[in-house]
Amino acid sequence: MAQEIPYKIYLEESELPTQWYNVRADMKNKPAPLLNPGTLQPATLDELSQVFCRELAEQELNTTDAYIDIPEEIQSFYKMYRPAPLVRAYCLEKALGTPAKIYYKFEGNNTSGSHKLNSAIAQAYYAKKQGLRGVTTETGAGQWGTALSMACAYFGLDCKVFMVKVSYEQKPFRREVMRTYGANVTPSPSETTAIGRKILEEFPGTTGSLGCAISEAVEVAVGTEGYRYVLGSVLNQVLLHQSVIGLESMAACDKYGIVPDIIIGCAGGGSNLGGLISPFMGRKLRGEADYRFIAVEPASCPSLTRGKYAYDFCDTGKVCPLAKMYTLGSGFIPSANHAGGLRYHGMSSTVSQLYDDGLMEARSVEQTAVFEAATKFARIEGILPAPESSHAIRVAMDEALKCKETGEEKTILFGLTGTGYFDMVAYQKFNDGQMSDYIPTDAEIAASLAKLPQVD
Ligand SMILES: *Cc1c(COP(=O)(O)O)cnc(C)c1O
């Protein structure tokens, strides 16, 4: 008889990954290099090192080493909140009446409430090792800023966070968590940077955007002695650190003979998705196994499903390196009624290349359908999911319901990236029946894409 699968699979400490996996090493078509925004030539290690920590810049450029050691200090920090459980969603399966087997990897078991801590601690570690005084960053919904504040507190680094103004005002408790961990939080756009002042002059009363907050954070990092800029998603180095999600998931699956048919992740900048799928994708790329991978994005910010694969700016102020990615244009801002996160205009260049090569699928979902799934999941499985994570829940449920129709016993694995305690304004809107869907028109997307930089 097959081994009984427990509700929750926790790896032993001795089974935890000691190396990250770099999927680029196994990709035949490598993701396109970052370009220097001034010269439009591939950014060199020295150029990247002016913005990012040296060792992180090296990781950013490393397309050849499949495995990179996780430093001991990071491994021991991971042990404070990892392993993350791989949960068999027995209750959800029963409620849906599906023959499918559903698993989720839960990354919300830490104070920051999301997977972002996996990369925050790595980035803070390399900054400390380089002898820096501090780091700057942006945060939208606040999960990344919180994770980075925790990591900086651990290593005694200064942490300056530019928080998108609308979130700063709507999520005062997020801000207070960051300050409790010692971070300095500024609403963006702000008067403290040249780019912030310029944006405020051009768009008085703007409530800010991620792209704008990134520009401010980069300006301060580059202009302040002993500081570098760190980013919580999109970059190759972040996907590398997040591979810990996929490595643990794969070890847990292998241990119990679980073979996923479909692996699903929500996609904002692509870091949790990239991290979850990387090791499985490696097997697919090496011809050892096959899986279906599905990226799920909001219908209001559909970079993979409706964007263009092109070089674009990563920020509004155009100070960051350019990345080749599926993008909606760096000026694209999702409609104000969009409540579910995942609002970045572009997508990780690694995920973009894998998608362009036909190695994975993408799907967009509307937010009312996402919150329906979130509410159902909360009531059945107990966890109050982050709106971002709920995009993956939606599609996992849809796939399980398809199995109910066909009678197929597929195995579905999805990433449950975090909890939604700070997203109650969005839940309130949904509960009050005030949430609506806005899908950008082709003309709106075309107008934004018309402003893409000309790079050949
Ligand atoms: C930031 C965040 C995401 C999206 O970011 P990715 O880089 O696409 O993973 C998803 N879920 C949660 C809970 C987040 O905080």
The ligand as a Tripos MOL2 file, in Angstrom:
@<TRIPOS>MOLECULE
LIG
   15    15     1     0     0
SMALL
NO_CHARGES

@<TRIPOS>ATOM
      1 C1          5.3890   40.1130   -3.0490 C.3       1 LIG1
      2 C2          4.4300   39.0220   -2.9530 C.ar      1 LIG1
      3 C3          4.0610   38.2750   -4.0850 C.ar      1 LIG1
      4 C4          4.5110   38.5960   -5.4750 C.3       1 LIG1
      5 O1          5.8710   38.7060   -5.7060 O.3       1 LIG1
      6 P1          6.6610   37.6870   -6.6240 P.3       1 LIG1
      7 O2          7.9970   38.2790   -6.7550 O.co2     1 LIG1
      8 O3          5.9360   37.5960   -7.9410 O.co2     1 LIG1
      9 O4          6.6720   36.4060   -5.9190 O.co2     1 LIG1
     10 C5          3.2060   37.2130   -3.9140 C.ar      1 LIG1
     11 N1          2.7000   36.9050   -2.7100 N.ar      1 LIG1
     12 C6          3.0240   37.5970   -1.6110 C.ar      1 LIG1
     13 C7          2.4270   37.2020   -0.3070 C.3       1 LIG1
     14 C8          3.8990   38.6720   -1.6890 C.ar      1 LIG1
     15 O5          4.2230   39.3480   -0.5930 O.3       1 LIG1
@<TRIPOS>BOND
     1     1     2 1
     2     2     3 ar
     3     2    14 ar
     4     3     4 1
     5     3    10 ar
     6     4     5 1
     7     5     6 1
     8     6     7 2
     9     6     8 1
    10     6     9 1
    11    10    11 ar
    12    11    12 ar
    13    12    13 1
    14    12    14 ar
    15    14    15 1
@<TRIPOS>SUBSTRUCTURE
     1 LIG1         1 GROUP 0 **** ****
